[in-house]
Amino acid sequence: MRETSSQICEVGLHTCMCEDRLRTFNIIGLVGEASSLGFIHLLGLTAMISINLAGLNLLPFPALDGGRLLLVSIEYLKGFPIKPSVTNAINAAGFGLLLFLMLLVTYSDILKLSSG
C-alpha cells in the first residue's frame, strides 16, 4: 500500500511540476495515468480527490458547508437566528460567485488546451 501511495504521489507531483496548477483537464489526464497503473492506484487517487474536496467544502464560503457552519456559529454567538431572507441572499451571492469562478477556470483551461 505504501508503494501505491508513493506512485500516485509521483504521478501527482509530475503533473503539478509540469503545470503550475492542477486543473479540471489535468485531473482527467491524471485519472488516465492512475488507471493505467491499476485499480488500486485509481482508487487511491479517487480517495485523495475526495479528501481534498471535503476540505474545500469546509471553507467558510457562502453556499458551501463551511459557510453554513459560519452562519450557524454567528447565530449561536448572537443568540437569535439570522433572517431567512438574509441567509438566502448570502447563499445566492456565494453560489453565483462559485458558478462564475467555475466558468472562468473552465474557459481558462479550454484556452490553454487550444493554444498548445
C-alpha positions in Angstrom: 0.0 0.0 0.0 2.9 2.3 0.8 4.3 1.7 -2.7 0.8 2.5 -4.2 0.5 5.9 -2.5 4.1 6.9 -3.4 3.4 6.1 -7.1 0.2 8.1 -7.0 2.0 11.0 -5.4 4.8 10.7 -8.0 2.1 10.9 -10.8 0.5 13.9 -9.0 3.8 15.7 -8.4 4.8 15.1 -12.0 1.6 16.7 -13.1 1.9 19.6 -10.7 5.5 20.2 -11.7 4.6 20.3 -15.4 1.7 22.6 -14.8 1.6 25.4 -12.3 -1.9 24.3 -11.1 -3.8 21.0 -11.2 -6.9 22.0 -13.1 -10.0 20.2 -14.4 -8.5 18.8 -17.6 -5.3 17.9 -15.8 -7.3 15.7 -13.5 -8.7 13.8 -16.5 -5.1 13.0 -17.6 -4.1 12.1 -14.1 -7.0 9.7 -13.8 -5.9 8.1 -17.1 -2.4 7.7 -15.7 -3.6 6.2 -12.4 -5.9 3.8 -14.2 -3.1 2.6 -16.4 -1.2 1.7 -13.2 -4.1 -0.4 -11.9 -7.4 -0.3 -9.9 -5.7 0.2 -6.6 -3.9 3.3 -7.9 -7.2 4.7 -9.3 -8.9 4.0 -6.0 -6.2 5.9 -4.1 -6.4 8.8 -6.5 -10.2 8.9 -6.0 -9.7 8.9 -2.3 -7.2 11.8 -2.5 -9.5 13.9 -4.7 -12.5 13.2 -2.3 -10.5 14.2 0.8 -9.4 17.4 -1.0 -12.9 18.2 -2.0 -14.1 17.6 1.6 -11.5 20.1 2.8 -12.5 22.7 0.3 -16.2 22.2 1.2 -15.4 23.2 4.7 -14.1 26.6 3.7 -16.2 29.4 5.2 -17.7 30.5 1.9 -21.4 31.0 1.3 -23.2 28.1 -0.5 -20.6 25.6 0.9 -21.0 23.6 4.1 -18.3 25.8 5.8 -20.4 28.9 5.0 -23.4 27.2 6.6 -21.2 26.4 9.7 -20.1 30.0 9.8 -23.7 31.3 9.7 -24.8 28.8 12.4 -21.8 30.0 14.6 -22.9 33.6 14.1 -26.4 32.7 15.1 -25.1 31.0 18.2 -23.0 34.0 19.2 -25.8 36.4 18.5 -28.3 34.3 20.5 -31.0 34.5 17.8 -31.4 33.4 14.2 -30.4 35.4 11.2 -33.4 36.3 9.0 -34.0 33.7 6.3 -34.0 36.4 3.6 -30.5 37.5 4.6 -29.3 33.9 4.7 -30.8 33.2 1.3 -29.2 36.3 -0.2 -25.8 35.4 1.2 -26.0 31.9 -0.2 -27.3 33.1 -3.6 -24.4 35.5 -3.9 -21.9 32.9 -2.9 -23.4 30.4 -5.3 -23.3 32.9 -8.1 -19.7 33.6 -7.4 -18.9 29.9 -7.4 -20.6 29.5 -10.8 -18.7 32.4 -12.2 -15.4 31.0 -10.9 -16.1 27.6 -12.4 -16.9 29.1 -15.8 -13.7 31.3 -15.6 -11.5 28.3 -14.8 -13.1 26.1 -17.5 -12.7 28.9 -20.0 -9.0 29.3 -19.0 -8.5 25.5 -19.3 -10.0 25.5 -22.8 -7.8 28.4 -23.9 -4.7 26.5 -22.5 -5.7 23.4 -24.4 -6.4 25.2 -27.7 -3.1 27.2 -27.5 -0.9 24.1 -27.1 
